[in-house]
Amino acid sequence: MISREDIEAFEYFSQTEMEMNVYQNAAAKTAIYKSEHQVIYPLIGLTGELGEVANKVKKILRDGVFDREGILDEIGDCLWYISAICRDLNVSMSDVAVGNLKKLQDRKQRGVISGNGDKR
């Protein structure tokens, strides 16, 4: 028998676009790490997945083969870990995205979008 959870999963996976907070809520249902490992577990996972993205890109240089799907799979894993970090910090991915764009727009307006440092 098909459960309500199966139907909801199908609805998530059949979408072509998804809002960040919808993704964050759906991804949270797949998190299985212990609460005492909040933030640190997904942060370590994110660094591993970023390494996997870098490795796939490196292979473009070495082998001349562009594995777009493989890279996108690894970026999706990065997204999951970012979502988990946001959840563990009790902040929505949407709020983080809006805040980041505001910061970048402010830097652009002040002519400091290039350069170094967090507080430019």
C-alpha positions in Angstrom: 0.0 0.0 0.0 1.2 3.5 -0.8 1.6 5.7 2.3 1.1 9.4 2.7 4.8 9.7 3.1 5.4 8.0 -0.3 3.0 10.4 -1.9 4.7 13.4 -0.3 8.1 12.1 -1.4 6.8 11.7 -5.0 5.5 15.3 -4.9 8.9 16.6 -3.8 10.8 14.6 -6.4 8.5 15.5 -9.3 9.0 19.2 -8.8 11.2 21.1 -11.3 11.8 24.0 -8.9 11.8 24.1 -5.1 12.0 26.8 -2.6 14.9 26.6 -0.2 12.7 26.2 2.9 10.7 23.4 1.3 14.0 21.7 0.6 15.3 22.3 4.1 12.2 20.8 5.7 12.2 17.7 3.4 15.9 17.2 3.9 15.6 17.4 7.7 13.5 14.2 7.5 16.5 12.3 6.3 18.9 13.5 9.0 19.9 10.6 11.3 22.9 12.0 13.3 22.7 12.4 17.0 21.6 15.8 18.4 24.8 16.1 20.4 26.6 16.2 17.0 24.6 19.1 15.7 26.6 21.5 13.5 29.9 19.6 13.7 28.6 16.4 12.0 27.1 18.3 9.0 30.1 20.6 8.9 32.5 17.7 8.6 30.2 16.1 6.0 30.2 19.3 4.0 33.9 19.5 3.9 34.0 15.9 2.6 31.5 16.6 -0.1 33.2 19.8 -1.2 36.3 17.6 -1.6 34.3 15.3 -3.8 33.2 18.2 -6.0 36.8 19.4 -6.3 37.9 15.9 -7.2 35.3 15.6 -10.0 36.5 19.0 -11.3 40.1 17.9 -11.1 39.3 14.9 -13.3 38.2 17.3 -16.0 41.8 18.6 -16.1 43.3 15.2 -15.9 41.0 13.2 -18.1 39.3 15.9 -20.2 35.9 14.4 -19.3 33.2 16.6 -17.9 31.0 14.6 -15.6 28.2 17.1 -15.1 25.8 14.7 -13.5 28.4 13.5 -11.0 29.3 17.1 -10.1 25.6 18.0 -9.6 25.1 14.9 -7.4 28.0 16.1 -5.2 26.7 19.6 -5.1 23.3 18.2 -4.0 25.1 16.5 -1.2 26.7 19.8 -0.2 23.3 21.4 -0.3 22.0 18.7 2.1 24.8 19.4 4.6 24.3 23.2 4.3 20.6 22.7 5.0 21.4 20.6 8.1 23.8 23.2 9.4 21.1 25.9 9.0 18.6 23.7 10.8 21.0 23.0 13.6 21.6 26.7 14.0 17.8 27.3 13.9 17.9 29.5 10.8 16.2 29.0 7.5 18.2 28.6 4.3 16.0 31.3 2.8 17.1 33.8 5.5 20.7 32.9 4.9 20.3 33.4 1.2 18.6 36.8 1.6 21.2 38.0 4.1 24.0 36.9 1.7 22.5 38.8 -1.2 22.0 41.9 0.9 25.7 41.7 2.0 26.9 41.3 -1.6 24.7 44.1 -2.9 26.0 46.4 -0.2 29.6 45.5 -1.0 28.9 46.1 -4.7 27.4 49.5 -4.0 30.4 50.5 -1.9 32.9 49.2 -4.5 34.4 46.5 -2.3 32.9 43.4 -3.8 36.4 42.3 -4.7 39.1 42.1 -2.1 39.6 40.3 1.1 38.1 40.1 4.6 34.7 39.4 6.0 34.0 43.0 7.2 34.7 45.0 4.0 
